[in-house]
Every structure is written in C-alpha cells, then in structure tokens.
Amino acid sequence: MKRDIDALRHSASHVLAQAVLELFPKTKLAIGPPIENGFYYDFDRNKGFTPEDLEKIEKRALEIIKKDLPIKKSLKTKAEAKKILKDQPYKLELLEELKGKPSFYQQGDFIDLCAGPHVKSTGEIKAFKILSTAGAYWKGDSKKKMLQRIYGTAFYDRKELKRYLFMLEEAKKRDHKKLGEQLDLFSFHEEAPGFPFFHPKGQIIYDELIQFWKNIHKDWNYQEIKTPIILNKALWLKSGHWENYKENMYFTKVDKKDYAVKPMNCPGGILVYKSNLHSYKEFPLRVGELGLVHRHELSGVLNGLFRVRAFTQDDAHIYCTEEQLQEEIIGVIELSKEIYKAFNLDYELELSTRPEKSIGTKKMWDSAELSLEKAMKKLKIDFKLNPGDGAFYGPKIDFHIKDSLGRKWQCGTIQVDFSMPEKFNLEYTGKDSHKHRPVMIHRAILGSLERFLGILIEHYAGKFPLWLSPVQVKIITVTDRSNKFADELKEKLEENNIRVETDFRSESISKKVRDAQKEKVNYMITIGDKEIKSKKLAIRTREGKVSFNISTEKFIKDLLKEIESKK
C-alpha cells in the first residue's frame, strides 16, 4: 500500500497546532500545509516562541501522537463553521473565501478548517520533529501582519527522520555563506546589502563558469549579444514590466527622462532582433546573453548568493517557426542535460500549462503545450504536470536539479512566449515571401550565475572539481632550501595554465598540509631535499592519498587530462 507522505505531514501540522493551543490557548491559527521535506504552521501570538517553548510544544505533540487519536472529517454549514471558528479571525477570513460547504478535520478536542487529506489517526505519525521558526506575513503580503511560522517534519518511521536530520546537519556544514567566507570567495557589506562582492578566488570560479557557458553555447550554434543595463521607460511600458513589475525595479533619470535598470534581458534582446530584417532561412535563430540584471528584493528575503539584488542571468532567446518549435525544445533539453552533467547534477522536469489569466488563443496554447510535452516524451523523460501554473504569456518547462544531498533547486526553464512577439511586432519573411510572426522561446539553464555558484558550493561542500578550483595545486616547502625548486615548478605549472600557489611559511609540514586541506586545494606537492635531488614529486590529494616519485611531466599531463574531462 502506497503511503501518502503529504497527508502524514499535513496531519503532523494539525498535531503541532493542537499542541500550541493546549499550551498557549490565546494563540490565533493561520494555515498549516505540508511542504517538501516537512510542514509548517503559522501562528499569531503576542510573544515570540522561545527555544524552551518549542521544546514544550514538541513534547506535547509527541503525547498527542502517542494517544493515537482518530482524525475524522466532517462537513459543516457556513453558520456552523462560524460558530466553531468564532475565536479564530484568520480562519474566519479563509471561511469567507470558500465556495461550497466547508470541511473540518478533528482529533480529540482539536478541530480545524481544512480541505485535507489526512491520515486516519495521529498514531500513524511515527517520527515528529520541530525544526525552526521564522516570520511570515499573512498570505505572503508584506502589508499584512507578520505571523510566527514553526517548521517541522514527520516520517512514517524514525530511521527516515534520523537520515533527514543527518542531511540537515550536513547541509549546515555546506552552507555556502560560511564556506564562501572560509574559502575567501565572496562577501557582503552593509554599504551594499544584497549585492555580492567577489574576491579573486571567487571570481576565478565565476569566470570559469562563464567560459564554460560560452564554449558550450558556441558548439550549439548560439550567437552571443550584450545589451545595456539601463533602458528608457517607453521600452518597459511596451514590455509590460513598468505596469506589472515596477515594485521590483530600480529607476533613474537620464536627460530628465525616466529610465529603469533592467530586471530582465528580454526587451533588450528583442531590440537586437528588430535591428535587422529576418528570413525563415536564418531560423532557428539562437541568441544568448550573460546579462547583468537588478531586482529590488525585500531585505527580509535576501539570502547569500541564493537571493541577491544584482545577478547575471544566462538568458537565451530562440526565434523559430511553429514547425521548428518541438525540435528546438528538444535541443534545449539536451543542452541542459550536457551542462548539468558537467557538474554531476541530476534533474527533474515540470510542465506548467495555461493559467486562468493568459494571452493568446486556445489553439496557440494547445500547440505550444503539445510541443513541450512531445519533446519530453520523445526523449523518454518523465515529468510532473502543473496544470494552470504557466506564465501568462505561455507554457513552460522547469528544471529542478538535485544536488549531492538530494535537495532540489529550481534552475533552468524553457518558456514559449506569445506576448513579446505581438507587443514588439516581431516579423520574419516566410517561404511565401509574406511577413509572419516568429515563435519565441525564452530559456535559461544555470538561471542566475550567483545562485548557481551558491548551489555548487553546497553541492561540492567547497571541494570543487579541478577545472573549477581557484587553487588547483599548492606547493609546500620543507625548508628554505626548497624555495628555488618550488618556484621553478610553479613556473612550469603556470606555463600550462594551472592555478598554483606556494607556501614558504616557517610552519611545520603538517600544519601547511592541514591549511591546504582546509582551503580544499585539489593537490599538494611537498618539496624537500629528497625531491630536489631526485627531481621527482611527492603528491598528496585533499582526501589524503599520497603518491611518490612522480615526474613533473606526468603530473602536468594528468592535471591537464583531468581538467579537460571536467571530472
């Protein structure tokens, strides 16, 4: 029998709410849904929940679970529901928005307005754990009251919980903000909140990512462009961003006229397209841009490299005919697969279809959705369907990559756009010598380079593969007598574009090695009298494996091979 983990966690959120009300009866309840890897419940309480409060709540929740209380569903009239919820203003607000008879779920004396589903009894929750607290605006609206959110998780057995808690501890060790500081990759400063400062070592990784992107896109016949950061108000009015995205944009004036700092690359790319006449003979036309964009994110959501106010987006736009659409989608999926493989990242796909508010005809949407679906089926890729979750301008495929801990990150996207070609009157000359509207595909694979770098730091736990490492080799000397040989070796490595540092400090060899390991350097070479005499190298990996009597030529050859393989 298949177990419904979402139903279990939904029931766990109700157990949490019951425990809170029993301990703090004046608390007002908001919502408590299951989420990926757990659940949460939002509460309105005069005082914040202390660590001691959370301990008490968890203890009480475990007592409720132990009682194995039956969880029963019932339907009520609106009048009956109002009586039950008379002391819960947030629930009453939700009740007013409901159509049809409201449903309730009850366990013991606790009853909650809820659509379900739930497990049959609290005893099915074999493992329960409160994880953390955070602030959360009611209905996600910053103009509404800030509530207190308690996060938790639940499983069908304790072994699963134990594995999950281990993963959380491992994730803490991999925190990109801590590793970024430890490895001297980047920093943030109060003079520019939300704007990352890349240090030399971080910039090396950043540049390697960019060069990798450029090389692989050249192989896939993409042309690269660059568009301005600041564009005038008229363009953003035409694109719809001024009306729909204004709160997230930065503004300035040029010659007393209104301009905006671009939050997206698309309108600038479209102007490049419109600079020339186009024929079907050019199609598919693939145009990429590593464009710097700025978005005004609220200070409360800023999170290291994961959520910043300025980032480089690996955008590309494909202009093609309707007949070419499916093959171009297949091409983007295959390109994405190749890119993610280089970082040992697996992925899952989601197809989002037409929302209630959308532009374009049903025929256009059906055709685009079918092309996206057929592309994935042709490649024999399983995907999740998200009905009604597409953008207003077209359906999309989203890539959810999985890191080494099994965590999922939304990165790449493929979007079919009906809006921009219409708004900007994009045209091409067809085989019939008449003007036609091109199909436009928006796509990003890495998404934000900053965010992707943050993901990679945690994915690799700072132990980057050789081709990405800012310091690939560290040369460690035993005594000052070794310095000359070390400098000569360093020069040979640098001639082969290998990133290398020397450590001439008057410290013990063991300390120098430990420091290099903390820096996650891929290879350490120890130079003493023996190595000088034999002209052979003693090489240590960051995992501690040591090889002796290695020639410089072989070492360089092996390094270059490893760099080329991107393993």
Secondary structure as UniProt FT lines:
FT   HELIX           5..23
FT   TURN            25..26
FT   STRAND          28..29
FT   STRAND          34..35
FT   TURN            36..37
FT   STRAND          38..44
FT   HELIX           51..66
FT   TURN            67..68
FT   STRAND          72..75
FT   HELIX           78..84
FT   TURN            85..87
FT   HELIX           89..97
FT   STRAND          103..107
FT   TURN            108..109
FT   STRAND          110..113
FT   HELIX           122..124
FT   STRAND          127..137
FT   HELIX           138..140
FT   TURN            142..143
FT   STRAND          146..155
FT   HELIX           158..173
FT   HELIX           176..182
FT   TURN            183..184
FT   STRAND          186..187
FT   TURN            190..191
FT   TURN            193..194
FT   STRAND          197..198
FT   HELIX           200..219
FT   TURN            220..221
FT   STRAND          223..224
FT   STRAND          230..232
FT   HELIX           233..239
FT   HELIX           241..244
FT   HELIX           246..248
FT   STRAND          250..254
FT   TURN            255..256
FT   STRAND          257..261
FT   HELIX           266..274
FT   HELIX           280..282
FT   STRAND          285..294
FT   HELIX           299..301
FT   TURN            304..306
FT   STRAND          310..320
FT   HELIX           322..324
FT   HELIX           325..342
FT   TURN            343..344
FT   STRAND          346..352
FT   HELIX           362..378
FT   TURN            379..380
FT   STRAND          383..386
FT   TURN            387..388
FT   TURN            392..393
FT   STRAND          396..402
FT   TURN            404..405
FT   STRAND          408..417
FT   HELIX           419..423
FT   TURN            424..425
FT   STRAND          428..429
FT   TURN            431..432
FT   STRAND          435..436
FT   STRAND          439..448
FT   HELIX           449..460
FT   TURN            461..462
FT   TURN            466..468
FT   STRAND          473..477
FT   HELIX           480..482
FT   HELIX           483..495
FT   TURN            496..497
FT   STRAND          500..503
FT   HELIX           509..518
FT   TURN            519..520
FT   STRAND          523..527
FT   HELIX           529..534
FT   STRAND          536..541
FT   TURN            542..543
FT   STRAND          546..551
FT   HELIX           552..565
//
